[in-house]
Amino acid sequence: MKAGRKPFSILKEPVVSDPASTKQPVSKINQQLMRAATYAAVAVALSLIALKSWAYLVTDSVAILSTLVDSVLDLAASVVNLLAVRQALIPADDDHRFGHGKAEALAGLFQSAFIVGSAIFLLLHAGERLLKPASIEAGHIGIWIMVTSIAMTLCLVLFQRYVIRRTGSVAISADSIHYAGDLLVNLSVIVALVLISQLGWIYADAIFAIGIAL
């Protein structure tokens, strides 16, 4: 054996790169963006619940009640999302060699269940309203509150889309989908309120609700 040359051993373990080491860690800026998106979603959901609760008490509109329940579901989903993102951003440890990112995927699945559940609830509620139609009062107040809800939700969705482009977050993407759907729901409620209050078409709220649910 020549001097300086190391002996070869078949028992020597091969050098294998750790898959976790090839994954780029989330930057601090992206972590802050993801957290900010979850906090913003919870804050908007709470604000919408307060606004729609007042609108329902004033108008006694079943269409507004439907969006109120939807906002309550949004709040629950966003809180789960917030907790999942916080968990996903925890660095890898001995028990989670590849990090905690799977929490985001589970949150996305949970969000999907909320979306489907909201649609089923809306279908059942709208079907009942078709059988028992009723007029509403103070429709103009409900319309302005729905316009405000659309503006707030649109700002949130735009911010979420920006965060998604920067981070590729699965959980925030799922959160953004159902808030984007809320834009259509709120718009349909405005149309229904106009048709009911101005034209006396009492079936409008149920018909539009069924269309959005589908």
URSUL-V413996 format. One line per field, one symbol per residue. ss: DSSP state (~ for helix, > for strand, _ for the rest). phi: phi as a letter, one per 30 degrees, with the letter a starting at -180 (. if undefined). burial: + if it has 9 or more other ideal C-beta (glycine too) atoms within 8 Angstrom, else -. Layout:
# URSUL-V413996
ss: ???
phi: ???
burial: ???
This chain:
# URSUL-V413996
ss: __________________~~~~_____~~~~~~~~~~~~~~~~~~~~~~~~~~~~~~~~__~~~~~~~~~~~~~~~~~~~~~~~~~~~_____________~~~~~~~~~~~~~~~~~~~~~~~~~~~~~~_______~~~~~~~~~~~~~~~~~~~~~~~~~~~~~__~~~~~~~~~~~~~~~~~~~~~~~~~~~~~~____~~~~~~~~~~_
phi: .ddjcdddbddddddbddedddddddddddddddddddddddddddddddddddddddchddddeddddddddedddddddeddddddddddbddbdcicddddddddddddddddddddeddddddddddbdadbbhddddddddddddddddddddddddddddcidddddddddddddddddddddddddddddccidddddddddddddd
burial: -------------------+---------++-++++++++++-++++++-++++++-++-++++++++++++++++++++++++++++++-----+--++--++++++-+++-++-+++++++-+++-++-----+--+-+++-++++++-++++++-++++++--+-++++++++++++++++++++++++++++-----+-+++++++-++-
